[in-house]
């Protein structure tokens, strides 16, 4: 997996995320992981057993390349990283300063007298995530070049987000409310997480995902536009978008913190950044597809269905 940094539209990093800014200890933990924790020696003979296990899993060849790439660092963390940071991209200031993908394997690759014992299912999930993280950091346009991939991702996100709002506020009992929430959350995903800046394209995709008429779309857009100012666009901030949802559905109790709490309860602790960061959302989908029970995959499967399967297969097999 040899990447060259090329000039493309800038995409978000963790540093741009609301929650990462809110909790400075996250930055400290990731920095410590890079600078202080041991790294697995992938050149030693015993590591061939790990490579063999991944090859035997009959995954795509690109996933094996991720494992063996010098740009992939396997960390043996003395203190395991939080679940949402098991895989992350960052500059390797301990080595050559290049962007690399780091994977905390402290709980999934163990050494005994005979060699390495590997939790293959979880490692496969982490490697798929690592592939996305690396492309997102260095060649994001490859990920977002597929209109179908963007549609599938936005469809899944809007279904998951609307499920949480319905769980909190029972909006499905109100006529057209659920379709409206799907439309608005699809717009949020496409704008803030997929980083699309073509407003007409965003609206068209969100309308198709929600199945609403153009007349309904114009009505919803008019109502949403009242909350957009020169200094604040709710479609670009998870906190402001939560306030928009609260206003649109007259649910005063809704806050970003409440949505996040229910999101984690429904989908799993490691999905926290899926509300604002594409690699985290992608991992949420591919983890559920891989079947390693890293997150609450049964709930995610039930809500997203075939769209999640199609998205995950595309991520694994369609590029790399």
C-alpha positions in Angstrom: 0.0 0.0 0.0 2.4 2.7 -1.2 0.8 6.1 -1.1 2.1 9.5 -2.3 0.6 12.6 -0.9 -1.3 14.4 -3.6 -3.1 17.6 -3.7 -6.8 17.0 -3.2 -9.7 18.6 -1.5 -8.9 18.7 2.3 -10.9 16.4 4.4 -11.5 16.3 8.1 -9.2 14.8 10.7 -10.0 14.0 14.3 -8.8 17.4 15.2 -11.7 18.9 13.3 -14.3 16.9 15.3 -16.4 18.4 18.1 -15.8 15.5 20.5 -12.1 15.4 19.9 -11.8 19.1 20.7 -14.0 18.6 23.8 -11.9 15.9 25.3 -8.2 16.8 25.1 -7.1 13.6 26.7 -7.8 11.8 23.4 -4.9 13.7 21.7 -2.7 12.7 24.6 -3.6 9.1 24.4 -3.0 8.8 20.7 0.3 10.7 21.0 1.5 8.4 23.8 0.5 5.4 21.7 2.7 6.6 18.8 5.7 7.6 20.8 5.8 5.2 23.8 4.2 1.9 23.1 6.0 -1.1 21.5 5.6 -2.0 17.9 5.2 -5.5 16.5 8.2 -6.6 14.4 6.6 -7.7 11.1 10.0 -8.7 9.7 10.4 -11.6 12.1 9.7 -15.1 10.9 6.9 -15.8 13.4 4.8 -12.9 12.0 4.3 -15.1 8.8 1.7 -17.0 10.9 -0.4 -13.8 11.2 -0.1 -13.1 7.5 -1.1 -16.7 6.8 -4.2 -16.5 9.0 -5.4 -13.4 7.1 -4.7 -15.0 3.7 -6.6 -18.1 4.8 -9.6 -16.0 5.6 -10.0 -15.5 1.9 -10.4 -11.8 2.1 -9.5 -9.3 -0.7 -5.8 -9.1 -1.5 -5.7 -5.4 -0.6 -6.4 -6.3 3.0 -3.3 -8.5 3.1 -1.3 -5.6 1.6 -2.6 -3.4 4.4 -1.3 -5.9 7.0 2.2 -6.2 5.5 2.6 -2.5 4.4 5.4 -0.5 6.1 2.7 2.2 6.4 0.8 0.0 8.8 2.0 0.0 12.4 0.8 -2.7 14.8 0.9 -1.4 18.4 1.3 -3.5 21.5 -0.2 -0.9 23.9 0.6 -1.3 27.6 -2.8 0.2 28.2 -5.2 -0.6 25.4 -6.6 2.4 23.5 -10.3 3.4 23.8 -12.5 1.4 21.5 -13.1 4.2 19.1 -9.3 4.6 18.5 -8.3 1.0 17.8 -7.4 2.2 14.3 -6.3 5.7 13.4 -4.1 7.6 11.0 -1.4 10.1 12.1 2.1 11.3 11.3 4.7 8.9 12.7 6.8 11.3 14.7 8.7 8.4 16.3 10.0 7.3 13.0 10.0 9.2 9.7 7.2 11.7 10.1 5.1 10.1 7.4 1.3 9.5 7.6 0.7 5.9 8.7 -2.2 3.9 10.0 -1.8 2.6 13.6 -3.7 -0.5 14.9 -3.9 -1.4 18.6 -3.4 -5.2 18.5 -2.6 -5.6 22.1 -5.8 -7.7 22.8 -6.0 -9.6 19.4 -2.5 -10.8 18.7 -0.8 -12.7 21.5 2.6 -14.3 21.6 3.2 -17.7 23.3 6.0 -20.3 23.1 4.8 -21.6 19.7 4.3 -18.2 18.0 1.4 -15.8 17.5 -2.2 -16.5 18.4 -4.5 -14.2 16.4 -8.1 -13.2 16.7 -8.6 -13.3 13.0 -12.2 -11.9 12.8 -11.3 -8.8 14.8 -8.0 -8.2 13.0 -9.8 -8.5 9.6 -12.2 -5.8 10.7 -9.4 -3.5 11.9 -7.5 -4.0 8.6 -10.6 -3.1 6.5 -10.9 0.0 8.7 -7.2 0.7 8.2 -7.5 0.6 4.5 -10.3 3.2 4.6 -8.3 5.4 7.1 -5.3 5.5 4.8 -7.2 6.3 1.7 -9.2 8.9 3.5 -6.0 10.6 4.8 -4.1 10.5 1.5 -6.4 9.9 -1.4 -10.0 10.6 -0.2 -11.3 11.3 -3.7 -10.9 7.6 -4.5 -13.4 6.8 -1.8 -15.9 9.5 -2.8 -15.5 9.0 -6.5 -18.4 6.5 -6.5 -21.9 8.0 -6.4 -23.3 4.7 -5.4 -20.9 4.5 -2.4 -22.0 8.0 -1.2 -25.7 7.1 -1.6 -25.3 3.8 0.3 -23.4 5.5 3.1 -25.9 8.4 3.4 -28.8 6.0 3.3 -27.4 3.9 6.2 -26.5 7.0 8.2 -29.9 8.6 7.8 -31.6 5.4 8.8 -29.4 5.0 11.9 -29.8 8.7 12.9 -33.6 8.7 12.4 -33.8 5.5 14.4 -32.3 7.4 17.4 -34.6 10.4 17.0 -37.6 8.1 16.8 -36.3 6.2 19.9 -36.1 9.5 21.8 -39.1 11.3 20.5 -41.4 8.8 18.8 -41.6 10.8 15.6 -42.8 7.9 13.5 -46.3 8.4 14.8 -46.4 11.8 13.1 -47.2 11.8 9.4 -44.2 12.5 7.2 -42.0 13.2 10.2 -39.8 10.2 9.7 -39.2 11.0 6.0 -38.3 14.6 7.0 -35.7 13.3 9.5 -34.2 11.0 6.9 -34.0 13.8 4.4 -32.3 16.3 6.9 -29.9 13.7 8.3 -28.9 12.6 4.8 -28.2 16.2 4.0 -26.1 16.5 7.2 -24.1 13.3 6.4 -23.4 14.4 2.8 -22.4 17.9 3.8 -20.4 17.4 7.0 -19.2 13.8 6.9 -18.9 13.0 3.2 -17.7 16.6 2.7 -19.7 17.3 -0.5 -19.9 21.0 -1.4 -22.3 20.8 -4.3 -25.6 21.9 -2.8 -27.8 20.7 -5.7 -26.2 17.3 -5.6 -26.7 17.0 -1.9 -30.4 17.9 -2.1 -31.0 15.6 -5.0 -29.4 12.6 -3.2 -31.1 13.3 0.1 -34.5 13.6 -1.8 -33.9 10.2 -3.4 -32.9 8.6 -0.1 -35.9 9.9 1.8 -38.4 9.3 -1.1 -40.0 12.6 -0.7 -41.5 14.8 -3.4 -39.7 17.9 -4.7 -42.5 20.0 -3.1 -41.8 18.4 0.3 -38.1 19.0 -0.3 -38.6 22.7 -0.9 -40.7 23.0 2.2 -38.2 21.2 4.4 -35.3 23.3 2.9 -37.2 26.5 3.5 -37.8 25.6 7.2 -34.2 24.5 7.6 -32.9 27.6 5.9 -34.2 29.7 8.8 -31.6 28.2 11.1 -28.7 28.8 8.8 -26.8 32.1 9.3 -23.5 33.5 8.1 -21.8 32.2 11.2 -23.7 28.9 11.7 -24.6 26.1 9.4 -26.3 23.2 11.3 -25.4 20.9 8.4 -21.7 21.4 9.3 -21.8 20.8 13.0 -23.3 17.8 15.0 -24.2 20.0 17.9 -26.0 22.7 15.8 -27.7 20.0 13.8 -29.0 18.4 17.0 -30.5 21.8 17.8 -32.1 22.0 14.4 -33.7 18.6 14.8 -35.0 19.6 18.2 -36.5 22.7 16.7 -37.9 21.0 13.6 -39.7 18.3 15.6 -40.4 20.4 18.6 -38.5 18.1 20.9 -37.0 20.4 23.5 -35.2 17.6 25.3 -33.0 16.7 22.4 -29.4 17.7 22.7 -26.3 16.3 21.0 -25.3 14.7 24.3 -28.6 12.9 24.5 -28.3 11.7 20.9 -24.8 10.6 21.5 -25.8 8.7 24.6 -28.6 6.8 22.9 -26.4 6.2 19.8 -23.7 4.5 21.9 -26.3 2.5 23.8 -28.0 1.3 20.5 -24.9 0.8 18.3 -21.8 0.4 20.6 -19.2 2.4 22.3 -16.7 2.3 19.4 -19.2 4.1 17.1 -19.0 7.5 18.9 -17.2 9.4 16.1 -19.4 8.0 13.4 -21.7 11.0 14.0 -19.1 13.3 12.5 -16.1 11.5 11.0 -16.2 9.4 7.9 -13.6 6.7 8.7 -15.5 6.0 12.0 -18.8 5.7 10.2 -17.3 3.5 7.6 -15.8 1.3 10.3 -19.3 1.1 11.9 -20.6 -0.4 8.6 -17.7 -2.7 7.8 -17.4 -4.0 11.5 -21.1 -4.9 11.4 -20.6 -6.7 8.0 -17.5 -8.6 9.1 -19.3 -10.2 12.0 -16.7 -9.9 14.7 -19.2 -8.4 17.2 -17.0 -5.3 17.7 -20.2 -3.2 17.8 -23.9 -3.9 18.2 -24.0 -5.4 14.7 -27.4 -7.1 15.0 -29.1 -3.7 15.6 -27.1 -2.1 12.8 -27.9 -4.9 10.4 -31.6 -4.7 11.2 -31.8 -0.9 10.6 -29.5 -0.7 7.5 -30.1 -4.1 5.9 -28.9 -4.7 2.4 -27.5 -1.2 2.0 -24.9 -1.9 4.8 -23.9 -5.1 3.0 -23.6 -3.4 -0.3 -21.5 -0.6 1.2 -19.2 -2.9 3.0 -18.6 -5.1 0.0 -17.8 -2.1 -2.1 -15.2 -0.8 0.5 -13.5 -4.2 0.7 -13.5 -5.2 -2.9 -14.0 -2.2 -5.2 -10.8 -0.2 -4.7 -7.3 -0.6 -3.4 
